[in-house]
Every structure is written in structure tokens, then in C-alpha cells.
Amino acid sequence: MSGRAVFVHDEALEAYGFGGDHPFNPLRVRMTIELCESLGLMEGHRFVSPEPATDEDLTTVHSLSYVRSVQKAGRDEAPLSELLDYGIGTQDNPIFPQMHEACAHVVGAVIGACRLVVGGEAEHALCVSGGLHHALRSKASGFCVYNDAGAAIARLKEEHPGIRVAYVDTDAHHGDGVQWMFYDDPDVLTFSMHESGRYLFPGTGGVEEKGRDGGTGYSLNVPLQPFTQDPSFIECFEETLPEALRRFRPDLILSQNGCDAHALDPLTHLSATTRVYEHVPRRVHELAHELCEGRWVAIGGGGYDIWRVVPRAWAALWAAVSHQEMPETMPGSWIAKWGGQSPVALPNLTRDAAADYPPIGRAAQIEERNRRTVAELKRKVLPLIEEGPRP
């Protein structure tokens, strides 16, 4: 099975978007797919078309009343006043036609990806349309209507009693929805490294959020200071995630790979480059092989510089998932196609040049603040994870 990777996708997944000038633009998915193809990264690999999630899938983590409200919203069958309490029809989560169908398709894709890997039909799987980690039990939040990762984990727990799932989230925004869904569950480790909630939506994700009851210690948060650059980001990641996963010993790693921590992202204040977006999936890949026989499902997430950042970051993610090296040069055909639509010049290289992102003046102070956060997590939370079963 070694090396077998699948890309879970079909064009119906590109219907999940809010239209107009909304920052969550599904064009980023299309551009990523075409970049992977133009770079030759899809040769010998196949797309797997998913089935939409059923109501039964969705109600593993969402209330039935909420699912029905999403369905009515997409068919224009409910007044806005009835929907706002569910977070539907807000500026962040505007209503669009067939909203339920588009969102359920994303959830079904991530459930399907997890089933392929846990069932042994693939070693790794990628679904870049997934990663809608803010959706709550009965509320849309932060561009997320249904929580695909939450539903996938819940379904796996039903189908494979006792399975241990590690959810690893490196989006710039805290993975709050997934955390709260499994906050008291010691069989689900949620790890989120993000910009501090003091400065960024959703305002949560402090070190003190460590789980409750039997799940105490199984929610790990690494809130980073604004303008954190690559060296500190990678240092914090390496100081926390490997130890947490080695203690927990998951049966599957599900990683959310939002790329909105990039310095060019318009919605956040972190200062990562493509170096982070090669390092993180490569290390998660290595840890999956070390700890759970390679069982790894990767999903997308945030990322709002859709022209210069998202396609390159997620192409690098697919390269890691599929055991390939990332080419150095962007394909001229891809630049020619998309350059005319882009409001900014498209990069000619797949990796950012280090010289374009020199250390900022406050780098040392930011690094020290982040080290103190990591030290607190390692002192107060990591030791609470009980050693998981060994093979």
C-alpha cells in the first residue's frame, strides 16, 4: 500500500462559495487543481468522486433543526429572521442557492476520504475543499456551514469503536468548531496552532482551553503572536506537535491545512511563507508513518490570497501527500491562463524567496513570547495526555 495516495474531488465541490466579493472564493480550488495538473503532480494519481453527506452523517455533529434550516435557506423557504439565530444570512455566511447541497457534498468528500484511508484502500488522501472548522452544532460561523472534519471524525468513531483520531489544524484561525465537538473525548486529540484569539476571529484558542472531564489534556492550543515568521512558527510546531502525537499514538491523523498564516493573506496578521506550507505537511506525513502506518487525511481550510498563495501552498500539500518533490518553476501555461484574471502579478517560482521576507524588527520579541506560550503548554497540558497503546 506504500505510496498510494488519492485526491478526493469533483467539480460539484467547487459550488461551495458565497458569491460576489466574499473572500471565500471556490476559484482557489480550481486554480489548485489545475496547478497540480500543470506541474505534472497528478500523473499516475486519480481523482475520486465523493458522495454527498446524508442527514444521518450531518446529525452526528449538527442538530437536525439546524440542518433543516440550512436546507430551507438554500431553497429560499424561510425568512431571514428565522435563520439569523443559526448564523445563516450574516455577512460572513450569506445565503446562496442550493447551500445545503454544496455544503453536504464537502462533508461527504471528507468522510469518504477518511473511509478510504481507514479501510486500507489508500494510504493518504487529500480533499482541499474540506477544512470548514468553525461550524458549530447549530450555527454557521466564519464562512463554515457544516463541519466536515467533525462529521468525519464522528462517523469514524461510530464505524470503528475505539479508534483514536488526531486532528491537527495549522490554519491562522483557531479550529474552534472541531475542538468543542470533542472537548470531553480522550479518543480525539485536537491540536490547533493559530494567531492568538486576542487579535483574530474567533477569539478563542488559548492554552487554558485544554478539554474537560475525561478529555482534559486532549485539546491543545498554540496561540501565536501577530507577525510570527517562519522560524518561530516552525519552532513552535516542532516543540509541541511531535511530542503530543507520540504520547497520544493515533490510529489516523486528520490535518487541516489552511494557508491563511501567509504574510500576503489579507485577513490575518501572521507572516509565514511557503516554507511553512512545505514543512508542516512533510512533518505530518513523517509522523503518520512513524505512528499510525501512514494513515493520513489532509484537508484544506482558510486562505484568502487566492492568486499567489493558495494554489502554491496546496500544490505543495499534494506533493507531500503523494510522495513527490515540488517542482521549482511555475508552469507558463498556468500563469498565462490565470494571469489575465489576477489583480496582482503571479509568482514565477513555486517557493517564496527568503530575501523577499526578511526578519521584521520585532522578531526577537515575538519569538520570545511564542516560546513562553509553548513552555506553558508543555508544562500544563502536554503531560495530561496519557500514553496511547503501542503496536
FIROFI-899200 format. One line per 10 residues: number of its first residue (from 1); their letters; for each residue x, y, z of C-alpha. Coordinates in steps of 0.02 Angstrom, whole numbers, plus 50000, padded with zeros to 5 digits. Last residue first. Example, Ala and Ser with C-alpha at 12.3 -4.5 7.8 and 13.67 -1.06 7.14 Angstrom:
! FIROFI-899200
2) SA) 50684/49947/50357 ~ 50615/49775/50390
! end
This chain:
! FIROFI-899200
391) PRPGEEILPL) 50081/49916/50923 ~ 50081/50041/51064 ~ 49925/50099/51154 ~ 49918/50284/51199 ~ 50018/50366/51338 ~ 49901/50477/51437 ~ 49894/50657/51383 ~ 49897/50764/51540 ~ 50085/50795/51523 ~ 50051/50900/51367
381) VKRKLEAVTR) 49938/51022/51459 ~ 50021/51123/51598 ~ 50209/51119/51572 ~ 50218/51090/51385 ~ 50078/51216/51354 ~ 50162/51345/51466 ~ 50330/51320/51381 ~ 50247/51341/51211 ~ 50170/51506/51264 ~ 50336/51566/51333
371) RNREEIQAAR) 50422/51519/51170 ~ 50291/51620/51073 ~ 50328/51774/51177 ~ 50515/51750/51148 ~ 50491/51732/50960 ~ 50388/51890/50952 ~ 50520/51987/51049 ~ 50658/51925/50934 ~ 50559/51962/50775 ~ 50516/52141/50824
361) GIPPYDAAAD) 50612/52223/50682 ~ 50549/52104/50549 ~ 50657/51964/50481 ~ 50671/51971/50291 ~ 50528/51910/50179 ~ 50576/51945/49998 ~ 50753/51883/50028 ~ 50684/51713/50077 ~ 50616/51689/49901 ~ 50444/51612/49905
351) RTLNPLAVPS) 50428/51440/49829 ~ 50333/51385/49673 ~ 50426/51510/49566 ~ 50360/51628/49433 ~ 50244/51719/49551 ~ 50081/51794/49485 ~ 50069/51983/49467 ~ 49918/52052/49557 ~ 49736/52084/49506 ~ 49729/51908/49432
341) QGGWKAIWSG) 49615/51873/49286 ~ 49744/51893/49149 ~ 49872/51797/49248 ~ 49760/51645/49263 ~ 49783/51564/49093 ~ 49958/51629/49054 ~ 50020/51585/49229 ~ 49955/51408/49210 ~ 50032/51388/49037 ~ 50198/51457/49099
331) PMTEPMEQHS) 50212/51322/49232 ~ 50281/51385/49399 ~ 50461/51337/49423 ~ 50537/51241/49569 ~ 50449/51074/49555 ~ 50382/51002/49719 ~ 50450/50829/49751 ~ 50326/50687/49761 ~ 50266/50567/49896 ~ 50080/50592/49857
321) VAAWLAAWAR) 50028/50680/50018 ~ 50185/50788/50014 ~ 50159/50840/49833 ~ 49975/50870/49872 ~ 50023/50991/50010 ~ 50147/51079/49895 ~ 50005/51102/49770 ~ 49903/51167/49917 ~ 50028/51302/49959 ~ 50057/51351/49777
311) PVVRWIDYGG) 49871/51363/49737 ~ 49833/51458/49898 ~ 49971/51589/49895 ~ 49986/51700/49742 ~ 49811/51706/49669 ~ 49691/51650/49805 ~ 49760/51767/49936 ~ 49619/51715/50050 ~ 49673/51551/50127 ~ 49570/51457/50253
301) GGIAVWRGEC) 49542/51269/50256 ~ 49607/51123/50153 ~ 49601/50940/50202 ~ 49732/50807/50231 ~ 49696/50625/50277 ~ 49838/50522/50349 ~ 49856/50338/50388 ~ 50043/50310/50365 ~ 50056/50156/50475 ~ 49995/50253/50626
291) LEHALEHVRR) 50144/50319/50725 ~ 50302/50336/50621 ~ 50216/50341/50452 ~ 50092/50471/50513 ~ 50234/50568/50594 ~ 50328/50578/50430 ~ 50173/50640/50337 ~ 50139/50768/50473 ~ 50320/50825/50451 ~ 50304/50845/50263
281) PVHEYVRTTA) 50134/50928/50282 ~ 50204/51061/50400 ~ 50370/51095/50314 ~ 50305/51129/50139 ~ 50175/51256/50190 ~ 50293/51332/50317 ~ 50424/51367/50183 ~ 50284/51442/50076 ~ 50293/51596/50186 ~ 50230/51639/50359
271) SLHTLPDLAH) 50194/51815/50421 ~ 50043/51809/50536 ~ 49919/51953/50540 ~ 49761/51882/50461 ~ 49627/51928/50333 ~ 49727/51992/50183 ~ 49846/51844/50169 ~ 50013/51901/50099 ~ 50116/51854/50252 ~ 50047/51678/50247
261) ADCGNQSLIL) 49950/51620/50401 ~ 49800/51600/50285 ~ 49860/51433/50220 ~ 49728/51322/50298 ~ 49794/51145/50307 ~ 49678/51044/50418 ~ 49758/50878/50462 ~ 49669/50715/50500 ~ 49792/50592/50577 ~ 49731/50413/50599
251) DPRFRRLAEP) 49759/50273/50726 ~ 49832/50399/50846 ~ 49977/50372/50968 ~ 49930/50501/51102 ~ 50103/50520/51178 ~ 50192/50520/51011 ~ 50062/50638/50940 ~ 50086/50765/51079 ~ 50276/50753/51071 ~ 50276/50779/50883
241) LTEEFCEIFS) 50153/50925/50893 ~ 50233/51034/51028 ~ 50412/51089/51005 ~ 50411/51057/50818 ~ 50261/51170/50787 ~ 50329/51307/50899 ~ 50497/51303/50808 ~ 50412/51303/50638 ~ 50310/51458/50677 ~ 50459/51542/50759
231) PDQTFPQLPV) 50573/51516/50609 ~ 50436/51553/50480 ~ 50375/51722/50543 ~ 50255/51772/50682 ~ 50178/51940/50633 ~ 50040/51927/50764 ~ 50087/51819/50914 ~ 50046/51635/50908 ~ 49913/51538/51002 ~ 49967/51356/51023
221) NLSYGTGGDR) 49813/51258/51077 ~ 49799/51078/51133 ~ 49634/50991/51170 ~ 49666/50815/51236 ~ 49728/50870/51407 ~ 49558/50854/51491 ~ 49451/50741/51383 ~ 49387/50635/51526 ~ 49311/50790/51606 ~ 49358/50944/51506
211) GKEEVGGTGP) 49474/50994/51366 ~ 49631/51102/51367 ~ 49569/51278/51334 ~ 49696/51359/51452 ~ 49821/51373/51310 ~ 49707/51497/51224 ~ 49607/51451/51069 ~ 49465/51576/51065 ~ 49433/51746/50987 ~ 49351/51678/50829
201) FLYRGSEHMS) 49421/51782/50747 ~ 49589/51870/50771 ~ 49687/51982/50889 ~ 49664/51915/51064 ~ 49621/51748/50983 ~ 49806/51722/50957 ~ 49855/51675/50779 ~ 49844/51488/50756 ~ 49913/51318/50804 ~ 49771/51198/50840
191) FTLVDPDDYF) 49787/51020/50905 ~ 49631/50916/50938 ~ 49659/50742/51009 ~ 49507/50631/50991 ~ 49495/50470/51094 ~ 49500/50568/51257 ~ 49331/50648/51218 ~ 49273/50794/51327 ~ 49308/50935/51202 ~ 49261/50831/51051
181) MWQVGDGHHA) 49134/50946/50967 ~ 49211/51100/51050 ~ 49381/51071/50969 ~ 49308/51039/50797 ~ 49214/51204/50799 ~ 49358/51303/50872 ~ 49496/51268/50749 ~ 49579/51433/50791 ~ 49611/51545/50640 ~ 49782/51552/50557
171) DTDVYAVRIG) 49751/51373/50497 ~ 49875/51248/50568 ~ 49749/51116/50625 ~ 49797/50939/50676 ~ 49654/50820/50720 ~ 49720/50661/50798 ~ 49598/50516/50790 ~ 49596/50365/50906 ~ 49479/50224/50853 ~ 49392/50139/51000
161) PHEEKLRAIA) 49235/50093/50904 ~ 49266/50093/50715 ~ 49104/50137/50624 ~ 49035/50255/50755 ~ 49204/50336/50792 ~ 49237/50352/50606 ~ 49070/50441/50584 ~ 49110/50564/50723 ~ 49281/50601/50650 ~ 49207/50633/50477
151) AGADNYVCFG) 49067/50742/50548 ~ 49191/50849/50644 ~ 49307/50867/50496 ~ 49164/50918/50381 ~ 49090/51048/50497 ~ 48938/51115/50406 ~ 48908/51299/50368 ~ 49083/51373/50377 ~ 49124/51550/50316 ~ 49169/51601/50496
141) SAKSRLAHHL) 49018/51527/50584 ~ 48861/51431/50542 ~ 48766/51380/50697 ~ 48680/51230/50774 ~ 48823/51112/50815 ~ 48959/51234/50768 ~ 49043/51271/50601 ~ 49217/51343/50626 ~ 49321/51202/50550 ~ 49270/51207/50369
131) GGSVCLAHEA) 49428/51111/50318 ~ 49367/51022/50164 ~ 49379/51076/49982 ~ 49563/51028/49979 ~ 49520/50843/49996 ~ 49681/50743/50009 ~ 49703/50558/50045 ~ 49846/50451/50111 ~ 49873/50262/50117 ~ 49727/50218/50007
121) EGGVVLRCAG) 49604/50072/50003 ~ 49654/50023/50179 ~ 49483/50048/50257 ~ 49547/50186/50370 ~ 49616/50277/50218 ~ 49467/50260/50103 ~ 49346/50293/50247 ~ 49435/50454/50290 ~ 49424/50517/50111 ~ 49240/50472/50102
111) IVAGVVHACA) 49201/50568/50261 ~ 49297/50715/50189 ~ 49202/50709/50024 ~ 49034/50685/50110 ~ 49061/50843/50211 ~ 49103/50941/50055 ~ 48949/50875/49966 ~ 48841/50922/50115 ~ 48896/51102/50096 ~ 48851/51114/49912
101) EHMQPFIPND) 48683/51026/49937 ~ 48638/51130/50088 ~ 48676/51295/50003 ~ 48571/51254/49850 ~ 48558/51440/49811 ~ 48667/51555/49918 ~ 48637/51627/50091 ~ 48770/51737/50168 ~ 48889/51668/50299 ~ 49012/51803/50349
91) QTGIGYDLLE) 48893/51948/50315 ~ 48753/51853/50400 ~ 48617/51753/50313 ~ 48639/51596/50416 ~ 48714/51609/50591 ~ 48580/51493/50660 ~ 48496/51635/50755 ~ 48497/51728/50589 ~ 48388/51599/50503 ~ 48214/51637/50567
81) SLPAEDRGAK) 48234/51825/50541 ~ 48295/51790/50364 ~ 48127/51716/50318 ~ 48125/51532/50267 ~ 48093/51442/50103 ~ 48227/51521/49994 ~ 48281/51348/49936 ~ 48457/51367/50006 ~ 48388/51438/50167 ~ 48265/51295/50188
71) QVSRVYSLSH) 48403/51165/50178 ~ 48511/51262/50301 ~ 48363/51273/50420 ~ 48332/51085/50406 ~ 48513/51051/50451 ~ 48498/51167/50602 ~ 48339/51082/50664 ~ 48425/50913/50645 ~ 48563/50968/50763 ~ 48740/50953/50697
61) VTTLDEDTAP) 48880/50833/50749 ~ 48821/50658/50703 ~ 48674/50748/50626 ~ 48770/50779/50466 ~ 48804/50597/50427 ~ 48623/50548/50461 ~ 48563/50691/50350 ~ 48670/50612/50214 ~ 48838/50675/50157 ~ 48864/50694/49971
51) EPSVFRHGEM) 48953/50552/49880 ~ 49134/50577/49830 ~ 49224/50573/49662 ~ 49399/50501/49674 ~ 49531/50588/49570 ~ 49673/50478/49517 ~ 49861/50476/49526 ~ 49986/50414/49397 ~ 50021/50591/49336 ~ 49934/50715/49451
41) LGLSECLEIT) 50092/50808/49502 ~ 50139/50854/49324 ~ 50157/51038/49369 ~ 50013/51082/49253 ~ 49900/50955/49339 ~ 49941/51017/49513 ~ 49916/51196/49452 ~ 49748/51150/49376 ~ 49686/51075/49538 ~ 49748/51224/49639
31) MRVRLPNFPH) 49667/51351/49521 ~ 49501/51260/49533 ~ 49511/51257/49722 ~ 49555/51443/49731 ~ 49406/51481/49620 ~ 49300/51424/49767 ~ 49309/51602/49837 ~ 49293/51631/50024 ~ 49333/51818/50025 ~ 49154/51868/49979
21) DGGFGYAELA) 49158/51991/49835 ~ 49007/51918/49748 ~ 48975/51734/49780 ~ 48963/51635/49941 ~ 49059/51481/49890 ~ 49035/51294/49893 ~ 48996/51253/49711 ~ 49176/51196/49683 ~ 49135/51030/49765 ~ 49023/50989/49617
11) EDHVFVARGS) 49179/50988/49508 ~ 49242/50826/49583 ~ 49374/50792/49714 ~ 49458/50666/49827 ~ 49642/50659/49778 ~ 49709/50486/49813 ~ 49876/50425/49877 ~ 49961/50256/49865 ~ 50142/50272/49919 ~ 50151/50114/50022
1) M) 50000/50000/50000
! end
